[in-house]
Amino acid sequence: MVDCLGNLQSPTSNLQHILKLIIQIPCYNEADTLPQTVAELPTAVPGIDCIEVLVIDDGSTDETVRVARQCGVQHIISHRRNMGLARAFQDGLDACLRLGADIIVNTDADNQYPGRYIAELVTPVLAQQADIVIANRQVDQIAHFSPMKRLLQKLGSWTVRTVSGTDVPDAPSGFRAYSREAALRLNILTHFSYTLDTIIQAGKLGMTIVSIPVHTNGPTRPSRLQRSMWHFIKAQASTIVRLYAFYEPLRTFTYASLPFLSVGVLLWLRFFYFWVIGERGIGRFTQSITFGTGLILVGMLIFLFGIQADITSKHRQLTQETLYRLKKLELNRSSPDLTDQQDV
């Protein structure tokens, strides 16, 4: 273990353990807003011995890296090209773990989230009352959100709560605190955004998620993640559907098979109804048997795919647990030192 001054600490001595918080900031061309964001970050938090800042430069073409150094950011990792917010977030988590972070806070570089709330974010994690703490932006109180955007935000959050089995009022919020254990277990599976992915994963893994209300700062620039309302809806909806199918394959394929099975059974019942009442020319209803049988076979095949996918998901769970254990072994054996800049 290495403290903020670089002094080697004994890993066997709990008395000498330095509780480290790392605040990670994914950046893509944020040279203009990064100084204000870093300036508002706290230099001390009750219960935390060491606070460091990590900037993930996601292929910026402006002076983001130079500005980050001028602002006194301790750690910078860089992507050679823009790889998207989800990849930047995952690389940030991995870097924070290598640096020995006990708690990781993720915030945006556009200064949307006031740094003064970081102490409130980490408190439930420090008290071991939560694995993840998510800031609730209280979208009803955000003046620059249109009524349609507020409605879609609420609808999206409700969908995520339903799919994940959690109680998160503001699922798209990127202002979050993660315990070390939570960061070790999370693996980002999507390319668009990590916000929904991590909630659904956490819910399926049985993690405890807590939300705290915050007020946001006004917008400093247009969103780069949301090119248009339709693009945002399509990307978020596809993420939810893919992740739900990934974690609940049997239920997903069962739902998909029900329309085929239902219509097929109804066509069979139609034929037998006319057969029982002695309808003349019953032969003309044999098409109900033909189409009904085809639909039932399709439904059964979809259901069988679900059984196979469910078996595969059990192997995925074992793989995920193995990956978690390998991460812990690697981090326990390796040095937490990280160079100032790492190209990915």
TAVEN-V607121 format. One record per backbone hydrogen bond with DSSP energy under -1.0 kcal/mol. NH is the residue of the N-H (numbers start at 1). CO is the residue of the C=O. Records with the same first field share a line. If there is no record, write none. Layout:
BEGIN
NH = CO + CO
END
This chain:
BEGIN
3 = 7
6 = 3
9 = 1
13 = 10
21 = 50
22 = 103
23 = 52
24 = 105
25 = 54
27 = 56
34 = 30
37 = 33
38 = 34
39 = 35
40 = 36
41 = 38
48 = 45
49 = 19
50 = 19
52 = 21
54 = 23
55 = 75
56 = 25
57 = 77
58 = 27
59 = 57
67 = 63
68 = 64
69 = 65
70 = 66
71 = 67
72 = 69
73 = 68
75 = 53
76 = 340
77 = 55
78 = 342
79 = 57
88 = 84
89 = 85
90 = 86
91 = 87
92 = 88
93 = 89
94 = 90
95 = 91
96 = 92
97 = 93
98 = 94
99 = 95
100 = 97
101 = 96
102 = 20
103 = 20
104 = 178
105 = 22
106 = 176
107 = 24
117 = 114
118 = 115
121 = 117
122 = 118
123 = 119
126 = 122
127 = 123
128 = 125
129 = 124
130 = 124
131 = 208
132 = 208
133 = 177
134 = 210
135 = 175
136 = 212
141 = 138
142 = 139
145 = 142
150 = 146
151 = 147
152 = 148
153 = 149
154 = 150
155 = 151
156 = 152
157 = 153
158 = 154
159 = 155
160 = 156
161 = 157
162 = 158
163 = 159
164 = 160
165 = 161
173 = 170
176 = 106
177 = 133
178 = 104
179 = 131
180 = 102
183 = 179
184 = 180
185 = 181
186 = 182
198 = 194
199 = 195
200 = 196
201 = 197
202 = 198
203 = 199
204 = 200
205 = 201
207 = 202
210 = 132
212 = 134
214 = 136
217 = 112
232 = 228
233 = 229
234 = 230
235 = 231
236 = 232
237 = 233
238 = 234
239 = 235
240 = 236
241 = 237
242 = 238
243 = 239
244 = 240
245 = 241
246 = 242
247 = 243
248 = 244
252 = 248
253 = 249
254 = 250
255 = 251
256 = 252
257 = 253
258 = 254
261 = 257
262 = 258
263 = 259
264 = 260
265 = 261
266 = 262
267 = 263
268 = 264
269 = 265
270 = 266
271 = 267
272 = 268
273 = 269
274 = 270
275 = 271
276 = 272
277 = 273
279 = 274
284 = 281
285 = 282
286 = 283
288 = 285
290 = 286
291 = 287
292 = 288
293 = 289
294 = 290
295 = 291
296 = 292
297 = 293
298 = 294
299 = 295
300 = 296
301 = 297
302 = 298
303 = 299
304 = 300
305 = 301
306 = 302
307 = 303
308 = 304
309 = 305
310 = 306
311 = 307
312 = 308
313 = 309
314 = 310
315 = 311
316 = 312
317 = 313
318 = 314
319 = 315
320 = 316
321 = 317
322 = 318
323 = 319
324 = 320
325 = 321
326 = 322
327 = 323
328 = 324
329 = 325
330 = 326
331 = 327
332 = 328
333 = 329
334 = 330
344 = 78
END
